[in-house]
Amino acid sequence: MLLYFYDYIRDTRVCQSVLGRHFTHMGKAPKKRSMADKVRKTKTSTEIKNNPFEVKINRKKFDILGRKSKHDVGLPGVSRSKAINKRKETLLKEYKQKNKSSKFIDRRFGEYDTKMAPEDKILKRFAMERQRNHDKKDVYNLNEEEELTHYGQSLAEMEKFNDLVNSDDESEEKGLLSAELTASHFGGGGLLRKRGSGEQQQEGEGSHRAKSRQELIEELIQKSKLEKRERQVQKEEAQELTEKLDQEWKSIQALMVKKTPKGECVEEEKPKLEQYDMMVRELGFEMKAQPSEKLKTPEELAREEREKLQKLEADRLRRMMGDEVGESSQSQIHMSADDLNDGFILDTDDKKTLSYQDGKWNIGEESDEDKGEDEEEGQSGEEEESEAEEEDKDGDAEEDDGESEEEQEGSSEEEDGHSDLESEQESEDEEEKQEDEKASVKPSLSKEEIKAQQEAAKAELPYTFTAPENYSDLKDLLHGHTPDNQRLIVARTQKSNHASLAVGNKLKLQKLFVFLLEYIGELASRSPPELTTIDKLIPELYTLCQMFPEAACKAMQSILGDAGHSMEEGLEVKGHVAFPTLDMLIYLKVTALLFPTSDFRHPVTTPALLYISQALTKCPLRSLQDVTSGLVLCCLAVEYVSFSKRFLPELVNFLAGTLHLAVQDKTALGYTVVPPFRPSGKCSDLLVLSDSESCLSWSKKSLPLSATHRLELKNELGRDHHRLMCLSTCLDLVKRCCLLYKDLTSFACIFQPIRLLLSKHLSAHTLPKLLQELHSEILETISSAPVTRSRLVLERKKPIPLKLLTPKIVEVLDYGKKRGSTKDEREKERLQHKYKKEFKGALREIRKDTRFLAREKLNEVMNRDSERKRKVRELFGSLATQEGEWKALKRRKRK
């Protein structure tokens, strides 16, 4: 098929345009005719040309003068038959010869070399054949002429196995018998038996002395006994020689050993170990890695926590009812060294332990005492001590067993002189037994102690709680408890109702998060606010947020959305709005603790930051409480941007305005004051001190959060101290902002108003010493910032103009043809047109070839099927003929 494709391209004379190659035609070689050319050049008969049914006339839309038409009349039937004949001669032959190799190639040496003489060819072939056979034989040639040795002995002699067996035990164990005995007892006799040299001599001397079978057996037995006796004698002689040599060696050894006196002994200095050797020895003594326990999934951990709480709650209820608490830890059962640990129990462990008290044996009373002990241990947490005592008892029992076994083994250890150690062990065992007996005897609980135990159990917190269904249930659950107990109640509620333990627990814990948020808001709105309780509950809130982040996000979004809407409504109605209350400030703080604040855009922290910016811009300052609330908002804003270093202009403006409130002379400022602050007038002197001597009695303290809820200042001194506290907080925030934004290129311009205010209007000598240090640090930080500015300069190069989208005019001289392009472009278009045309023609021919091959394959299948059916019909016909003949023969036999 590919050959036909290339033939087609070659015939159309566009091979240069398709393959992109340029050939220089110096001289044309004569074209080789193929079978396809022969089929194509066959002339059509005149009868077909004159037949009107075979002729197709191609009509034209219009006639053009001077143009010769080549395809006015076509013969589709003729062209189709030519194409079919061409494919039969070319493509069909290739298909039939596919996967067939019917060529015989003579690969003998020199067969196609005309220059070699026949004799040379024969000699060379003979030499090559001998060489091939020689190579095959030499594959396993070990060069037998050389003698191989091992430790000086020849391997050929070693392989003969002529070594004699010196041990009579081995001969008896291995059953080595003589050849005569084997031949006489186990066959080999008769006419076909190979005769030995002794037999031949006996036959020569006289065949009349034939021995009976009994005589032969007796001779063999005597020979074997004689050989055995000889081997025994040799063994005894060797043993005597060995003993004699040992005795002589001992006598010589005493002379060889020279003992030096103790005084003359000189201790040899041992060489010091190198650092590498010391490290190697230390590594040898290091503890090896121990296999750790399997890591448990969160579901397994939650299940264990719940089971533990349920067990503790059950014990607490039993103690509250005055019942006996069951044993918390099972007693250890002694296991023997021969125990296979297969679960097989020969007899139950129901033996009663014996104890001695007041000169009498206590058999059945110990169980009651153990129960009382377990109750006391469950109440006071002494389970570890009881386990240690049981282990000591088991250890004593094991030691006693070990001692009895050692005594049964024999008195070998007594000869070694270990009796003193055994006496010490016995004394220690007796002391331990006495201590165990003292510890085991404990007085039983009285009624008063049981009553006190019940009261203590009632006063304890329950270990399991049901999840609250609404907010009032949560308030009732936490009412009257200390902050630590409230945190413990929430934690146990969460563990008892873990999401992996039941289907509806997930929704219950999500509701618990919302109820806790509402409860925290209520705690903050109380007077005084319970900030300690809020601080205790925030870790549990964080745990729930990590378990259900989507529900926590929606809850916080609803709180922030409601606060933002209320602020917008206040601004629309009144034109101003008060600062956020303490509960809202705590919600903003909780948002920073629960969610990441460094994200570029976050569904919770981004609205919270926008709310803070809006409050710093829209809320006017009318009292010291408003200043305190604004500074708390500034602290929260600095916390929000501490990681991302995001620039907040509202934060810098509010800090500059707060410092402006402490300026006494507001006549010539030199800087602009941004709302909600005023340059002068009412509420513009909130931080101006009434008495300059109040600086002497002021000490630096942190700004109390409760001051945002309710600020009570009884005298002017307290107000001045609070003003100084606000001013200290403001300067501290300014310093932190300087450290955050010092890398900005516009840092000097941003903090220029604050620098001017601190250097000219808010002098340092009017402030306390601590604030004077902050004042100087801020000015030094602002002034030390490098100013990197560059003036605007026109570019030296002329700017490149934008491309104009002007239309390209192409001259059309003839219908449907473009003549306005260059010669190369026209040649390129012509070649592209020819390429597309030839490519489409090649695809068309390939499709026709595919259809032709499919048709031929179908004909082959049909022919095979028809042949098979013909053979089947012949077989059925022959079988029917045989059946008829057999039946006819059968009928004849019946007649």
Beta strands, then each sheet from edge to edge (+ up, - down):
strand 1: 56-57
strand 2: 73-74
strand 3: 149-150
strand 4: 153-154
strand 5: 355-357
strand 6: 360-362
sheet 1: 1+ 2-
sheet 2: 3+ 4-
sheet 3: 5+ 6-
end
